Amino acid sequence: MEKMDKIYVAGHLGVAGSAIVRRLRREGFQHVVTRAHHELELTDAQAVAAFFAQEKPSYVFLASEMEGGIGAAGTLQAGMLREHLDMQSNVIQQSWLHGVRRLLFLGSSCAYPRDCAQPLREESLMAGSLLQEADLPLAIIKIAGIEMCWAYNRQYGTRFIPVMPANCYGPCDNFDLETSRVLPALLRKFHLAKLAQAGEWQAISDDERCFGVIPFEVTARLGIAGGAVGKAGNAVPVWGSGKPCREFLHADDLADACHFLMELPDLWLGEYDPSTLLFNIGTGEDISIADLARLVAGIVGYEGEIVFDASRPDCAPPRKSMNLQRMTREGWTASISLAEGIRETYDWYLSQTCEEEGRAEGFIDCFEWRGCLAL
């Protein structure tokens, strides 16, 4: 990529997309194109075609993502499938029609079969065993996007690169406790518990305005009632037994890996079969949910009880880690430790203020993290 190339980042307000924008701007790319949802509806094929015809990007990062953990995946299936299949199909089609030199598509490790060997290898995708039921909608969406990249590569000679990141976290993550994934949910729960122990009810109210409603399950455990007033408890609920192990990747490491892949020469890509071109991105280290909860609690400064709720589902399968031989062979490794990444994410979380209700106001500085000016 040249510094004057036009680069489109789809999903630039999410945890991964915002990190990609930060990285590109830090590297000096002058024409990073973004569009918020109200500016460009990616499910509208005509609108996407008009956008590509006008902007003519040379490179595309397709980082639009469905936010949510186990709870969200079980309740938002129809809309999730319809909207995300439309979005990625429209962007991939127009990228081909308008001669995009290279597209990078962000998949998800949930697309791997539930019973395949650990750590997960790229060759295991669609290897025959069943997908995990709780992740089925998102897995289908990501498999469809990966297969579209492969099909366009085979039929049209495109350079569309799908990647499989580990569980991504960082600034601009989704901290809504109804829909968030495990790490941001834990961070917010422990922060709220710390505030409750200190009797900082106004701070709890401010947090709710900025990051979303605090569910009754959490308020009851913490002793928060009647709009953030009441007697503070000292127990933070964590879904499941805490035994499953997961691998977590800071968004800035993911952005670094994506930039690395986009910069590699075409001759290098020719060494791979375009119909199986896929790269795992991760740290190579996993951690149990119980140990993750204790790590987050220590970083936040929460000293109370942690309650594992066995009535809630565990993440499945019991372990999920990434085989990183392909990326390591090409010369890339992650550099941000989990503890360091959580501390940075918590610092960012604490820096957010919402003068008005709504996510957009609270997330206004997500492109300025690590000194990477967005404007």
C-alpha positions in Angstrom: 0.0 0.0 0.0 1.2 3.5 -0.8 0.6 6.4 1.5 -1.6 8.2 -1.0 -3.8 5.1 -1.7 -7.4 5.4 -0.8 -8.3 2.8 1.8 -11.9 2.0 2.9 -12.5 0.6 6.4 -16.0 -0.8 6.8 -17.0 -1.0 10.5 -14.7 1.7 11.6 -16.6 2.4 14.8 -16.2 -1.1 16.2 -13.3 -2.4 18.3 -11.4 -3.9 15.3 -12.3 -1.3 12.7 -11.3 1.6 14.9 -8.0 0.0 15.7 -7.3 -0.5 12.0 -8.1 3.2 11.4 -5.7 4.2 14.2 -3.0 2.0 12.8 -3.3 3.3 9.2 -3.3 7.0 10.3 -0.3 6.4 12.6 1.5 4.9 9.5 0.8 8.1 7.6 -1.9 6.9 5.1 -3.6 10.1 3.9 -6.8 8.8 2.5 -8.6 6.5 5.0 -12.3 6.5 4.0 -14.9 5.7 6.6 -18.7 5.9 6.7 -21.0 5.7 9.7 -24.2 3.7 9.5 -26.3 6.8 8.9 -24.0 7.8 6.1 -23.9 4.5 4.2 -26.3 1.6 4.7 -24.2 -1.4 3.7 -27.3 -3.6 3.4 -28.4 -1.4 0.5 -26.7 -2.7 -2.7 -27.4 0.4 -4.7 -26.0 2.7 -2.0 -22.8 0.5 -1.7 -22.4 0.5 -5.5 -22.7 4.3 -5.6 -20.2 4.7 -2.8 -17.6 2.5 -4.5 -18.2 4.4 -7.8 -17.6 7.7 -6.1 -14.7 6.9 -3.7 -12.9 4.2 -5.8 -10.9 2.7 -2.9 -7.8 0.7 -3.8 -7.9 -1.4 -0.5 -10.7 -2.5 1.7 -10.8 -3.7 5.3 -14.1 -5.4 5.9 -14.3 -5.2 9.7 -18.0 -4.8 10.2 -19.0 -7.0 13.1 -21.9 -8.3 15.1 -21.5 -7.2 18.7 -22.4 -9.7 21.4 -21.7 -12.8 23.4 -23.7 -15.9 24.2 -26.9 -14.0 25.1 -27.0 -11.8 22.0 -26.3 -14.7 19.6 -29.3 -16.6 21.0 -31.8 -13.8 20.5 -30.8 -11.8 17.4 -30.5 -14.6 14.8 -32.8 -13.5 12.0 -31.7 -9.9 11.8 -28.1 -10.9 12.4 -28.1 -13.3 9.5 -30.0 -11.1 7.0 -28.1 -7.9 7.7 -24.5 -9.2 7.9 -24.9 -11.5 4.8 -26.2 -8.5 2.8 -23.4 -6.2 4.1 -20.5 -8.4 3.3 -21.9 -9.6 0.0 -22.4 -6.0 -1.2 -18.9 -4.9 -0.1 -17.2 -7.9 -1.6 -19.1 -7.7 -4.9 -18.4 -4.0 -5.3 -14.7 -4.5 -4.4 -14.4 -6.8 -7.3 -16.4 -4.7 -9.8 -14.4 -1.6 -9.0 -11.0 -3.3 -9.1 -10.0 -3.2 -5.4 -6.4 -4.4 -5.3 -6.7 -6.3 -2.0 -9.6 -6.8 0.5 -9.1 -8.2 4.0 -12.2 -9.9 5.6 -12.4 -10.4 9.3 -13.8 -13.8 10.2 -14.3 -15.3 13.7 -12.9 -18.3 15.4 -16.4 -19.5 16.1 -16.6 -20.6 12.5 -14.3 -23.5 13.2 -16.0 -26.9 13.9 -16.7 -27.5 17.6 -14.7 -30.8 17.8 -11.6 -30.0 15.8 -8.2 -30.4 17.3 -6.6 -27.7 19.4 -5.0 -25.4 18.7 -7.2 -24.5 15.8 -5.5 -24.8 12.3 -6.7 -23.0 9.2 -7.1 -26.4 7.5 -9.8 -27.3 10.0 -12.4 -24.9 8.6 -15.3 -26.8 7.2 -13.5 -30.0 8.0 -16.6 -32.0 8.6 -17.6 -31.8 12.3 -20.6 -29.7 13.5 -20.5 -26.1 14.5 -21.1 -25.0 18.0 -24.9 -24.4 18.3 -24.7 -21.2 20.4 -22.5 -19.6 17.8 -24.3 -20.9 14.7 -25.6 -17.6 13.2 -22.3 -15.8 13.5 -20.4 -18.8 12.3 -22.6 -19.1 9.2 -22.1 -15.4 8.4 -18.3 -15.6 8.7 -18.1 -18.9 6.7 -20.1 -17.3 4.0 -17.8 -14.3 3.9 -14.7 -16.5 3.8 -16.1 -18.7 1.0 -17.1 -15.6 -1.0 -13.5 -14.4 -0.8 -12.2 -17.7 -1.9 -14.8 -17.9 -4.8 -13.9 -14.5 -6.1 -10.2 -15.4 -5.9 -10.8 -18.5 -7.9 -13.1 -17.1 -10.5 -11.8 -13.5 -10.9 -8.2 -13.6 -9.7 -8.9 -11.2 -6.8 -6.6 -10.8 -3.8 -9.3 -11.1 -1.0 -7.7 -12.3 2.2 -9.9 -13.7 5.1 -8.4 -13.8 8.6 -9.5 -15.6 11.8 -8.8 -13.5 14.8 -9.0 -14.7 18.4 -11.4 -13.0 20.8 -10.7 -9.3 20.1 -11.0 -6.6 22.8 -9.8 -3.0 23.4 -10.9 0.6 23.1 -14.3 1.1 21.5 -15.5 -2.3 22.5 -19.1 -3.0 23.3 -19.7 -2.7 27.1 -23.5 -3.1 27.1 -24.1 -5.9 29.6 -27.0 -7.3 27.6 -25.0 -7.9 24.5 -21.2 -7.6 25.3 -18.6 -10.3 25.0 -16.9 -11.8 28.1 -13.9 -9.5 28.6 -15.7 -6.1 28.3 -18.6 -7.5 30.4 -16.2 -8.5 33.2 -14.4 -5.2 33.1 -17.6 -3.2 33.4 -19.1 -5.5 36.1 -16.0 -5.2 38.3 -15.8 -1.5 37.8 -19.5 -1.1 38.8 -18.9 -3.3 41.9 -15.9 -1.1 42.9 -18.0 2.0 42.6 -20.8 0.3 44.6 -18.5 -0.6 47.4 -17.4 3.0 47.6 -20.9 4.3 47.5 -20.3 6.3 44.3 -23.9 6.3 43.1 -23.6 9.3 40.8 -20.6 7.6 39.1 -22.7 4.5 38.6 -25.5 6.6 37.1 -23.0 8.3 34.8 -21.7 4.9 33.7 -25.1 3.7 32.9 -25.8 6.7 30.7 -22.6 6.2 28.8 -22.4 2.4 28.4 -26.0 1.2 28.7 -28.5 -0.1 31.2 -27.3 -2.2 34.1 -29.4 -5.4 34.1 -31.2 -6.4 37.2 -29.0 -9.5 37.5 -26.1 -7.2 38.2 -27.8 -4.6 40.2 -29.2 -7.2 42.5 -25.8 -8.7 43.2 -24.2 -5.3 43.8 -27.0 -4.0 45.9 -27.8 -1.2 43.4 -31.5 -0.5 43.3 -33.9 2.3 42.4 -31.7 4.0 39.9 -28.3 3.5 41.4 -29.2 4.1 45.1 -29.1 1.4 47.8 -26.9 -0.7 49.9 -23.8 -1.9 48.2 -23.2 -5.7 48.0 -19.9 -7.3 47.2 -20.5 -10.2 44.7 -19.9 -10.0 41.0 -21.7 -12.6 38.9 -19.8 -14.4 36.1 -21.7 -16.7 33.7 -20.9 -20.4 33.9 -18.3 -22.4 35.8 -15.3 -20.4 34.8 -13.5 -23.5 33.4 -13.6 -22.9 29.6 -10.3 -21.4 28.2 -10.1 -18.7 25.6 -7.5 -16.7 23.8 -7.8 -12.9 23.8 -6.2 -10.5 21.2 -5.9 -6.8 21.7 -7.4 -4.8 18.9 -4.1 -3.0 18.2 -2.4 -6.3 17.7 -5.1 -7.3 15.3 -4.8 -4.1 13.4 -1.0 -4.6 13.2 -1.5 -8.1 11.8 -4.1 -6.8 9.2 -1.7 -4.0 8.1 1.1 -6.6 7.9 -0.9 -8.8 5.6 -2.0 -6.0 3.4 1.6 -4.8 2.9 3.0 -8.2 1.8 3.8 -8.4 -1.9 1.6 -10.2 -4.5 4.4 -12.6 -5.2 4.1 -13.8 -1.6 0.4 -14.3 -1.9 1.0 -16.5 -4.9 2.5 -19.1 -2.7 -0.9 -19.9 -1.2 -3.9 -21.6 -2.9 -6.4 -18.8 -3.3 -9.3 -21.2 -2.4 -7.8 -21.9 1.0 -6.1 -18.5 1.7 -6.7 -18.0 5.5 -4.7 -16.7 8.4 -5.2 -17.2 12.1 -4.4 -14.1 14.2 -3.8 -14.5 17.9 -1.3 -14.5 20.8 -0.8 -18.3 21.2 -1.8 -18.1 24.9 -5.2 -18.9 26.4 -6.7 -18.4 29.9 -9.6 -19.8 31.8 -12.6 -17.6 32.3 -12.1 -17.9 36.1 -8.5 -16.7 35.8 -9.5 -14.0 33.4 -12.1 -12.8 35.9 -9.5 -12.7 38.7 -7.1 -10.8 36.4 -9.6 -8.2 35.5 -10.7 -7.8 39.1 -7.1 -7.1 40.1 -6.5 -4.6 37.4 -9.8 -2.7 38.2 -9.1 -2.8 41.9 -12.2 -4.8 43.0 -11.6 -6.8 46.2 -15.0 -8.5 46.7 -16.4 -11.9 45.9 -16.7 -13.4 42.5 -19.7 -15.7 42.0 -19.7 -18.2 39.1 -23.3 -18.8 38.1 -23.6 -22.5 37.0 -27.2 -21.9 35.9 -25.8 -19.8 33.0 -24.2 -21.6 30.0 -20.5 -22.1 29.7 -18.7 -21.0 26.6 -18.2 -24.0 24.3 -16.0 -25.8 23.4 -14.1 -26.1 26.7 -10.9 -24.8 25.0 -10.3 -22.6 22.0 -6.8 -21.5 21.0 -5.3 -20.6 17.6 -2.5 -22.3 15.7 -0.3 -19.4 14.5 2.3 -21.2 12.4 1.3 -19.4 9.2 1.6 -15.9 10.7 4.7 -16.8 12.6 6.3 -18.2 9.5 5.7 -14.9 7.6 7.3 -12.9 10.4 4.4 -11.6 12.6 3.7 -12.1 16.3 1.5 -10.3 18.8 3.2 -7.8 21.1 0.6 -6.8 23.7 0.3 -9.0 26.8 -3.2 -9.7 28.2 -2.6 -7.8 31.4 -1.2 -4.8 29.5 -4.1 -4.8 27.1 -6.7 -5.0 29.8 -5.0 -2.1 31.7 -5.1 0.0 28.5 -8.7 -0.9 27.8 -9.7 0.0 31.4 -7.8 3.3 31.1 -9.8 4.1 27.9 -13.0 3.0 29.6 -12.3 5.4 32.5 -11.6 8.3 30.0 -15.1 8.1 28.5 -17.7 10.8 29.4 -21.2 11.1 28.0 -22.6 14.6 28.1 -25.6 13.2 26.3 -27.1 9.8 26.4 -25.9 7.5 23.6 -22.9 5.5 22.5 -21.7 8.0 19.9 -21.0 10.7 22.4 -19.2 8.4 24.8 -17.0 6.9 22.2 -15.9 10.1 20.5 -12.2 9.7 21.2 -11.8 6.0 20.1 -9.5 7.0 17.2 -7.2 9.1 19.4 -6.1 6.2 21.6 -2.3 5.8 21.9 -1.9 9.3 20.5 -3.3 8.4 17.1 -5.2 11.5 16.0 -8.2 10.6 13.8 -8.9 13.9 12.2 
